[in-house]
Amino acid sequence: MRARWLAVAVLMWSSAQAQPIELSGSIGGRQVVADLNRNGDTVSGWLYSLKNGTQLRLEGQLVPQGLFDITAFNAASNTRAGRFTGRIKNGHWTGNWRDNGAKAKKPVALDNLSNVSPPDGRYRCTTRRHDESFGFSLRHSLDLTLSGGKVKGLTLTRQTKSDGENAQSCRLTAGDLKQAPGKGTIILRAKADPARCTLRILSAGDYLLIRPGRTDQAGDDCRAAASSQFCSANAFWSDLVINKKSQSCKSVE
């Protein structure tokens, strides 16, 4: 089970209250995406380091004067990883990041992703990982075709296998989903039951971020929708980062 589901209880918000905020930019020169939900002056969500395919859990505050103060936690251990503070002006988030326990500052520059549409093209990749110490293997694949801001083809699969056990897998295709209208981030929802599966495709710099399910919406995990079963009994999704240029990808566990 991926680490972000271990902290899901911390990030549950009422859909009537939560306001999504999607940002992309850089922290200390690293390309990142911040996927936040705002409830009043409080924000929570995830920070993705795209080159490394890693994530940190976020909790913080926004204040009326246009300031932000957000703390990042390691997703698996829930230990503090760092903090970034600064100012929001005309949709631009600027400030500084400090690693936990460090004095040195790293510049933060983030912008709203709402009007950034993924570019046309076909994106295909497969990533594999094997952990001999735990006898665990992972295979995560994507075949995605985009044209004019529309998904023309999609096959997304994730399979895990432990020694002595049957493989567990998840699979979504374009036929399972219906694209929601709008610009910027591409949003697809299950045809059978839209509340049970949301898939988002975010474009940030050299990367696409594929996010099946929403941790801020109860029951939206893209494992099943009505009578459609997308995952086997013990399988779960994880996010996927793909480099647009190299067509290489990393599974965010």
C-alpha positions, 0 to 999 in steps of 0.5 A: 500500500502506498505511503500516502494512503497511510496518512489519508485520515489526516487529509480528509476534507468535506467536498463542500468546504475544500478548495483545491489549489494546484501549483507548479514551479521550483524549490531550490531548483527542483521542479515540483508540484504542490497539490493542496486543499484549502479549508478556510485559512488551513491547507493540506496536501502533497508536495511532489519532487518530479525528478525523483518521483518522491512526495511529502505530506503538507500542512499549513496556514494561509493568512489574510495578508497573503502570507503562507506558512507550510510544513512538510512531513515524510509520508511514510514516517510522518517525521518533519522534513522541512518548512516553506514560508512566503507571500502570495501575490497575483497567483505567484507564491514566492518565499523560502524553504528550510530543510528540517534542522537546517539554517540554509534557505532555498528559494521557492517559486510556484504558480497556479496550474489551473490554466496549464494544459498538458501538451499534445502527444503520446506518452508511453512508459513502464517502470519496474522495481524489485526489492529482494529483501522483502521479495516484492516487485512492482510494475507500473505502466502508462500509454496516454495520447493527448490531442487538443486538451482531450484524452484520445487514448489511455491505459494505466496499469499497476501490478505488485507481487510478493514472493509466494503470493499471487500478483495484485493489479489495477487497470484503468482505460479511456473506456472506463472514464469520462473527461470533465470539461475545463482548461488546465489540469485534465480531470477524468471520472468513472462513467459508472460512478463518478464519485468513486474514481477521479483521475487527474493529469497535471502538466508541470515543466518537463513532467506529467503527474498522473494521480488516480483517486483523491485522498480528500474525497471519501471513497474516491480511490479508483479501485472500483466504481459501481459494478466495474472493478479496477483493482484486485482485492489487495491492490492499490494505485500510486501516482506516476510521474513521466518525463515528457522528453525521455518518456521515462517514468517513476512510481510515487510510492 
